[in-house]
Amino acid sequence: MRSRDAALDGIRAIAALGVWLLHVGSNTGVMYREGMYAWMMSRLGIAVPIFFLLSGLLLYRPWARAVIEDTPRPRPARYLWRRLLRVMPVYWLVTGLALWAWSSFDWTGWVKWLLLVQNYFPGDPTPDGLYQMWTLPIEMSFYVLLPLMAWALHKWARAGANRPVRLLAGIAVLPAISVAAVVVARTFEQPQIALWLPYHLVFFACGMAMAVLSVWIGHSRVIDSLAPQLLVLALLLYAVLSTGLAGPRSLTLPTLSQSLWRVSLEAAVAVLLVAPFALASRPDSLRHRVIGNPVAAYLGRVSYSFFLWHAPVITLQLKLTGAQPFSADFPSVAVVSFVVTTLLSVGSYHLVESPALRLSARRSAPARPPGAPAPAPVAPAP
């Protein structure tokens, strides 16, 4: 089994902090002020494409390896069971508390939210403290469909020569689906399509393509040598993303052109940020030591809980202080919400997430053949 990559955990931590800062900025009104700083804060939603790309990279890689290296394919039932236990227990904890505290839903509303299907009912209100949860039904849709997509790509790649190239060609269909979804959403004024998986497939596809390349070419000397330039280019493109070219900062719907620019720029920034670590992993490099330092890596491990908790914490803080919308004090909201969210995240990671993952590992472990002797106990090392 592949060990955790500290640098990728560090990127995950940066993305989680980006979502948190975006929501602190929006709830305090800082994001809507004039100036480049406010515009750049408003585009911290780039964290979501980064999360999606990492999911495509890490989850599809075993299937890519099975095609390219003829290793056993992941078992869909085991994979789905692990995904369920990875995502749902702590999600139920946080969502259940927020629904109990701030929603007036009947049992049908509770069922929609606890089953992660709320995105498919756009007319329903979003309860306080749960506005960040729109991304999880998209993630779960990808989790459920990935075994089917992997099976189709497996059949396609093995039908001809040069399997990695055929895999990449098959994956290239997915961004086209995203473009079609963006066109339909904007042309026919159907904004709810932006809450469905097809709209975001381009980000998962970038991760899946990166998974193929990571298996096929392994460590890329070219990307390693160009890593500083790629990271600088990611920053420059993020600055372009932080302009009106990619649409307004408010909830006003962007035009078709703005939506296409935004999706393209977000995909480019996410790829340029992740590629130097996924395709040129070198723990001794400066970039790995900075991004993958122990603190960042640990925050990356608890980032899912951090993502879930931060919005309810901000909401509770604003309610307790009686702050008016878009007028709360930015430093106090930032400091208090960060500290409280981090403490809750550490607790839920160790008390809920880790036990659930251990349970999934035990349930999915292969059984010992009938009649096989139990392994002898190993003496502790002196």
C-alpha positions in Angstrom: 0.0 0.0 0.0 1.3 3.4 -0.9 2.2 5.5 2.1 0.9 9.0 2.6 2.6 11.8 0.7 3.4 14.6 3.1 3.5 17.2 0.3 0.1 16.2 -1.0 -1.2 16.4 2.6 0.3 19.9 2.8 -1.5 20.9 -0.4 -4.7 19.6 1.1 -4.1 21.7 4.2 -3.6 24.8 2.1 -6.8 24.1 0.2 -8.8 23.7 3.5 -7.4 26.9 4.9 -8.3 28.6 1.6 -11.9 27.6 2.0 -11.9 28.8 5.6 -10.4 32.2 4.7 -12.9 32.6 1.8 -15.8 32.2 4.2 -14.3 34.4 6.9 -13.8 37.1 4.2 -17.3 36.7 2.8 -19.0 36.7 6.3 -17.1 39.8 7.4 -17.6 41.6 4.1 -13.8 41.9 3.5 -14.1 39.9 0.3 -16.4 42.5 -1.3 -14.2 45.5 -0.8 -12.2 47.2 -3.5 -8.7 46.2 -4.4 -6.7 43.3 -5.6 -6.5 41.7 -2.1 -10.3 41.4 -1.9 -10.5 40.0 -5.4 -7.8 37.4 -4.7 -9.6 36.4 -1.5 -12.8 35.9 -3.5 -11.2 33.3 -5.7 -10.0 31.1 -2.9 -12.8 28.8 -4.1 -9.9 27.4 -6.2 -9.5 25.1 -3.2 -12.5 23.0 -4.4 -11.0 22.2 -7.8 -7.8 21.3 -6.0 -9.7 18.9 -3.7 -11.4 17.4 -6.8 -8.1 17.0 -8.6 -6.5 15.2 -5.6 -9.5 12.8 -5.5 -9.0 11.9 -9.1 -5.3 11.5 -8.7 -5.3 9.4 -5.5 -8.4 7.3 -6.1 -7.9 6.4 -9.8 -4.2 5.6 -9.4 -4.7 1.9 -8.4 -6.9 1.4 -11.5 -4.3 3.1 -13.7 -1.6 0.9 -12.3 -3.8 -2.2 -13.0 -4.0 -1.2 -16.7 -0.4 -0.2 -17.2 1.4 -2.8 -14.9 -1.2 -5.6 -14.9 -1.7 -5.5 -11.2 -5.0 -6.6 -9.6 -7.8 -4.1 -10.0 -9.4 -2.6 -6.8 -12.5 -4.4 -5.8 -15.5 -2.0 -6.2 -17.3 -3.2 -3.1 -14.3 -2.8 -0.9 -13.5 0.6 -2.4 -17.0 1.9 -2.0 -17.1 0.6 1.6 -13.9 2.5 2.4 -15.2 5.7 0.8 -18.4 5.4 2.8 -16.6 5.1 6.1 -14.1 7.8 5.1 -16.8 10.4 4.3 -20.0 9.8 6.1 -19.5 9.3 9.9 -18.0 12.7 10.6 -20.3 14.3 8.0 -23.3 12.9 9.8 -21.9 14.3 13.1 -21.4 17.9 11.9 -24.5 18.0 9.6 -26.7 16.5 12.3 -25.6 19.1 14.8 -26.2 22.0 12.4 -29.6 20.7 11.3 -30.7 20.3 14.9 -29.5 23.8 15.8 -30.5 25.9 12.9 -32.9 24.1 10.4 -36.6 23.8 10.4 -36.7 20.8 8.1 -39.1 17.9 8.5 -37.8 14.4 8.2 -37.6 14.5 4.4 -35.2 17.5 4.6 -33.1 15.6 7.1 -33.0 12.5 4.8 -31.9 14.6 1.8 -29.0 16.1 3.7 -27.9 12.9 5.6 -27.9 11.0 2.3 -25.9 13.7 0.5 -28.6 14.4 -2.2 -29.4 18.0 -1.3 -27.8 19.3 -4.5 -30.6 17.7 -6.5 -33.3 19.7 -4.7 -32.3 23.3 -5.6 -35.5 24.8 -4.3 -34.7 23.8 -0.7 -33.1 26.4 1.5 -29.5 25.8 2.8 -29.4 25.7 6.6 -27.1 28.0 8.4 -23.6 26.7 8.8 -23.8 24.2 6.0 -23.2 26.4 2.9 -19.9 24.6 2.3 -21.5 21.2 1.9 -22.5 21.6 -1.7 -19.1 20.0 -2.7 -19.7 16.7 -1.0 -22.6 15.4 -3.2 -20.3 16.1 -6.2 -17.4 14.1 -4.5 -19.7 11.3 -3.6 -21.1 11.1 -7.2 -17.5 10.8 -8.4 -16.8 8.1 -5.9 -19.8 6.1 -7.0 -19.1 6.4 -10.7 -15.4 5.9 -10.6 -15.5 2.1 -10.7 -17.7 2.2 -13.8 -15.5 4.8 -15.4 -12.4 2.8 -14.5 -13.9 -0.3 -16.0 -14.7 1.4 -19.3 -11.2 3.0 -19.4 -9.7 -0.5 -18.7 -11.6 -2.1 -21.5 -10.7 0.7 -23.9 -7.0 0.8 -23.0 -6.5 -2.9 -23.3 -8.1 -3.0 -26.7 -5.0 -1.6 -28.4 -1.4 -0.9 -28.1 0.2 1.7 -25.9 -2.2 1.5 -23.0 -1.1 4.7 -21.2 -1.8 6.8 -24.3 -5.2 5.2 -24.7 -6.0 5.8 -21.1 -5.2 9.5 -21.5 -7.3 9.7 -24.7 -10.2 8.1 -22.9 -9.9 10.5 -19.9 -9.8 13.4 -22.4 -13.6 12.8 -23.0 -14.4 14.0 -19.4 -13.3 17.7 -19.8 -15.5 17.8 -22.9 -18.5 16.8 -20.8 -17.6 19.6 -18.4 -17.6 22.2 -21.2 -20.9 20.9 -22.4 -22.4 21.2 -18.9 -21.1 24.8 -18.6 -22.6 25.7 -22.0 -26.0 24.2 -21.1 -26.0 25.7 -17.6 -25.4 29.3 -18.9 -27.2 29.1 -22.2 -30.4 27.7 -20.8 -30.0 29.5 -17.4 -30.0 26.4 -15.3 -27.6 27.3 -12.5 -28.3 24.1 -10.5 -26.2 22.2 -13.1 -23.1 23.8 -11.5 -24.0 21.6 -8.4 -23.7 18.4 -10.3 -20.7 16.2 -11.2 -20.6 16.8 -15.0 -19.9 20.5 -14.5 -16.8 19.6 -12.5 -15.5 16.5 -14.3 -12.6 18.5 -15.8 -11.0 18.7 -12.4 -11.3 15.0 -11.6 -10.1 14.2 -15.1 -7.0 16.3 -14.5 -6.3 14.2 -11.4 -7.0 11.0 -13.3 -4.6 11.9 -16.1 -2.0 12.8 -13.5 -2.5 9.4 -11.9 -1.8 7.8 -15.3 1.3 9.8 -15.8 2.6 9.1 -12.2 2.4 5.4 -12.9 3.6 5.6 -16.5 6.6 7.9 -16.2 7.1 8.0 -12.4 9.4 10.8 -11.5 9.6 13.4 -14.3 13.0 15.1 -14.4 11.5 17.8 -16.7 8.8 18.7 -14.2 11.3 18.5 -11.3 13.6 21.0 -13.1 10.7 23.3 -14.0 8.9 23.0 -10.6 9.7 26.6 -9.4 8.6 28.0 -12.8 5.4 26.0 -12.7 4.5 27.2 -9.2 5.2 30.8 -10.2 3.0 30.3 -13.2 0.2 28.9 -11.0 0.4 32.1 -8.9 0.3 34.3 -12.0 -2.7 32.5 -13.4 -4.4 32.8 -10.0 -3.9 36.6 -10.3 -5.7 36.4 -13.7 -8.4 34.3 -12.2 -8.8 37.1 -9.6 -10.2 39.5 -12.1 -13.6 40.2 -13.8 -12.5 37.9 -16.6 -13.6 34.9 -14.5 -16.9 36.5 -13.4 -18.2 38.6 -10.5 -17.4 38.2 -6.9 -21.1 38.3 -5.8 -23.8 35.6 -6.3 -24.6 37.2 -9.7 -24.5 34.5 -12.3 -21.5 34.8 -14.7 -21.8 34.8 -18.4 -20.9 31.8 -20.5 -17.6 33.3 -21.4 -16.8 34.1 -17.8 -17.7 30.6 -16.7 -15.5 29.0 -19.4 -12.6 31.2 -18.4 -13.1 30.4 -14.7 -13.2 26.6 -15.2 -10.2 26.7 -17.5 -8.1 28.9 -15.2 -9.0 26.9 -12.1 -8.1 23.7 -13.8 -4.7 25.2 -14.9 -3.9 26.6 -11.5 -4.8 23.3 -9.8 -2.6 21.2 -12.2 0.3 23.6 -12.0 0.2 23.5 -8.2 -0.1 19.7 -7.8 2.1 18.5 -10.7 5.5 19.3 -9.1 4.6 17.2 -6.1 2.6 14.4 -7.8 4.9 13.9 -10.8 8.2 14.9 -9.4 8.1 13.8 -5.8 11.4 14.6 -4.1 11.2 14.8 -0.3 14.7 16.4 -0.1 13.7 19.4 -2.3 12.9 22.8 -0.8 9.3 22.7 -2.1 8.6 19.4 -0.4 10.2 20.5 2.9 8.1 23.6 2.9 4.7 22.2 1.7 5.2 18.8 3.4 6.5 20.0 6.8 5.1 18.1 9.8 2.6 20.8 10.8 1.2 21.2 7.3 1.1 17.4 6.8 -0.9 16.9 10.0 -3.3 19.7 9.1 -3.7 18.0 5.8 -4.7 14.8 7.6 -7.4 16.6 9.6 -8.4 18.8 6.7 -11.7 17.0 6.0 -12.9 17.6 9.5 -11.6 21.2 9.3 -13.6 21.7 6.1 -16.8 20.4 7.7 -16.5 22.2 11.0 -15.4 25.7 9.9 -18.7 27.0 8.6 -20.8 26.0 11.6 -18.1 27.5 13.9 -18.2 30.8 12.0 -22.0 30.8 12.0 -22.2 30.1 15.7 -19.6 32.8 16.4 -21.5 35.4 14.4 -24.8 34.5 16.1 -23.3 34.7 19.6 -21.7 38.1 19.0 -24.8 39.4 17.2 -22.7 40.6 14.3 -24.6 42.1 11.3 -24.2 40.4 7.9 -20.9 41.4 6.2 -19.8 43.7 9.0 -18.2 41.5 11.6 -14.6 42.1 12.7 -12.3 40.1 10.4 -9.4 39.5 12.8 -11.6 38.3 15.7 -13.6 36.0 13.4 -10.5 34.6 11.8 -8.6 33.9 15.1 -11.5 32.5 17.0 -12.9 30.4 14.2 -9.4 29.0 13.3 -8.6 28.0 16.9 -12.1 26.4 17.6 -12.3 24.7 14.2 -8.8 23.3 14.6 -9.6 21.9 18.1 -12.8 20.3 16.9 -11.1 18.9 13.8 -8.4 17.2 15.8 -11.0 15.7 18.1 -13.3 14.4 15.3 -10.3 13.1 13.3 -9.0 11.0 16.2 -12.4 10.0 17.7 -14.5 9.6 14.5 -12.5 9.5 11.3 -9.6 7.3 12.4 -11.8 4.6 14.1 -14.0 4.5 11.0 -11.0 4.0 8.7 -9.7 1.3 11.0 -13.1 -0.4 10.8 -13.0 -0.2 7.0 -9.6 -1.8 7.0 -10.7 -4.7 9.2 -13.9 -5.3 7.3 -12.1 -5.2 3.9 -9.1 -7.3 4.9 -9.0 -10.6 3.0 -10.0 -13.6 5.0 -7.5 -16.3 5.8 -7.9 -19.5 3.8 -9.8 -22.3 5.5 -7.5 -24.5 7.6 -4.6 -22.0 7.4 -2.8 -21.8 10.8 -2.9 -18.6 12.7 0.3 -16.5 12.5 2.6 -16.9 15.4 2.8 -13.9 17.7 5.8 -11.7 17.1 7.9 -10.9 20.1 8.4 -7.2 20.7 11.7 -5.7 19.6 14.1 -5.1 22.4 
